[in-house]
Amino acid sequence: MANATTPPHGIRPLLTVDDLAAILRRAKSTILADLRRAPQRVPRTCTPPGTRRPLWRPEDVEAWLQAAAEQSPTARKKRRRIAAEAAIPAAPAEASARVQGARATPPGEPAQQGPEASA
C-alpha cells in the first residue's frame, strides 16, 4: 500500500488498484470489473498523462467513502424518519380528545365524569 505519511513536498502518492483493493476490502478483479460495468461502485479515477492504468487520489477515495456512508440504508432511514416527524404537525388537545371519542370541554365549564355524574 502507498506510504501513509505525507512527503515533504505535500503531495500524497496516488493509489493503485492493489491499494484500493486493500482499502475497500475487495478483490482487485472486482474493482477492475466495476470500473467497466458499474463505475459508481468505485471512486473516480485519476489518470495522469502517460499512464495507462487507473490510479486514485487519496482525497477522492476519502470523499467517496464519506458520501457512501451518508447514503447508507441506515442513514437514509434515519433521515426519512426525521423528515416524517418534522412534517407531522402537533395535534391540539381538543382534536386528540375528539379522535379518542371524548367530548372536549369548553373553558370555564366543569368536566362531566360520565353517565353517573348527571344523575
C-alpha positions as CSV (number, residue, x, y, z in Angstrom):
1,M,0.0,0.0,0.0
2,A,1.1,3.6,-0.6
3,N,3.0,5.4,2.1
4,A,0.5,6.8,4.6
5,T,2.6,9.8,5.6
6,T,2.7,12.9,3.5
7,P,6.1,13.5,1.9
8,P,7.9,16.8,2.4
9,H,6.6,18.2,-1.0
10,G,3.0,17.9,0.3
11,I,1.6,15.7,-2.5
12,R,0.3,12.3,-1.3
13,P,1.1,9.4,-3.7
14,L,-1.7,8.1,-5.9
15,L,-3.3,4.8,-5.0
16,T,-3.0,1.7,-7.3
17,V,-5.7,-0.9,-7.8
18,D,-3.9,-3.1,-5.2
19,D,-4.0,-0.2,-2.7
20,L,-7.7,0.5,-3.3
21,A,-8.5,-3.2,-3.1
22,A,-6.9,-3.3,0.4
23,I,-8.8,-0.2,1.5
24,L,-12.2,-1.3,0.2
25,R,-11.5,-5.0,1.1
26,R,-12.5,-6.1,-2.4
27,A,-10.7,-8.3,-4.9
28,K,-8.6,-6.5,-7.5
29,S,-10.6,-8.2,-10.2
30,T,-13.9,-6.9,-8.7
31,I,-12.6,-3.3,-8.8
32,L,-11.4,-3.6,-12.4
33,A,-14.8,-5.1,-13.4
34,D,-16.7,-2.4,-11.6
35,L,-14.7,0.3,-13.4
36,R,-16.1,-1.0,-16.7
37,R,-19.6,-2.2,-15.7
38,A,-20.6,-0.1,-12.7
39,P,-18.3,2.9,-12.3
40,Q,-20.5,4.3,-9.4
41,R,-19.3,1.4,-7.3
42,V,-15.7,2.7,-7.2
43,P,-14.2,6.2,-6.6
44,R,-13.4,8.4,-9.5
45,T,-10.1,7.6,-11.1
46,C,-7.2,9.9,-11.8
47,T,-5.1,9.0,-14.9
48,P,-2.2,11.4,-15.3
49,P,-0.8,11.8,-18.9
50,G,1.4,9.0,-19.9
51,T,-0.2,6.4,-17.6
52,R,-2.5,3.6,-18.8
53,R,-3.5,2.0,-15.5
54,P,-6.2,3.5,-13.3
55,L,-5.0,5.4,-10.2
56,W,-6.9,7.1,-7.4
57,R,-6.2,10.3,-5.4
58,P,-6.4,9.6,-1.7
59,E,-8.7,12.7,-1.3
60,D,-11.1,11.3,-3.9
61,V,-11.3,7.9,-2.2
62,E,-11.9,9.5,1.2
63,A,-14.7,11.8,-0.2
64,W,-16.3,8.8,-2.0
65,L,-16.3,6.8,1.2
66,Q,-17.8,9.7,3.2
67,A,-20.6,10.1,0.6
68,A,-21.2,6.3,0.6
69,A,-21.5,6.4,4.4
70,E,-24.0,9.2,4.2
71,Q,-26.1,7.3,1.6
72,S,-26.1,4.0,3.5
73,P,-29.6,2.5,4.1
74,T,-29.4,3.2,7.8
75,A,-28.6,6.8,7.2
76,R,-31.4,7.1,4.6
77,K,-34.0,5.6,7.0
78,K,-32.9,7.9,9.8
79,R,-33.2,11.0,7.5
80,R,-36.7,9.8,6.3
81,R,-37.9,9.3,9.9
82,I,-36.6,12.8,11.0
83,A,-38.3,14.4,8.0
84,A,-41.6,12.5,8.6
85,E,-41.6,13.6,12.3
86,A,-41.0,17.2,11.3
87,A,-43.8,17.1,8.7
88,I,-46.5,15.9,11.2
89,P,-47.9,18.9,13.0
90,A,-48.6,18.6,16.7
91,A,-52.3,17.9,17.2
92,P,-54.1,20.3,19.6
93,A,-55.6,18.7,22.8
94,E,-59.2,19.2,21.6
95,A,-58.5,17.4,18.3
96,S,-56.9,14.5,20.0
97,A,-59.8,14.3,22.5
98,R,-62.3,14.1,19.6
99,V,-60.2,11.4,18.0
100,Q,-60.4,9.3,21.2
101,G,-64.2,9.8,21.4
102,A,-64.3,12.1,24.3
103,R,-66.1,15.5,24.3
104,A,-63.8,18.5,24.6
105,T,-65.0,20.7,27.4
106,P,-65.0,24.5,26.6
107,P,-63.0,26.6,29.0
108,G,-65.0,27.6,32.1
109,E,-67.4,24.7,32.2
110,P,-66.9,21.8,34.6
111,A,-66.0,18.5,33.1
112,Q,-68.6,15.7,33.2
113,Q,-67.4,12.4,34.6
114,G,-69.8,10.1,32.7
115,P,-73.5,8.9,32.9
116,E,-73.4,8.6,36.8
117,A,-72.3,12.3,37.1
118,S,-75.6,13.5,35.5
119,A,-77.8,11.5,37.9
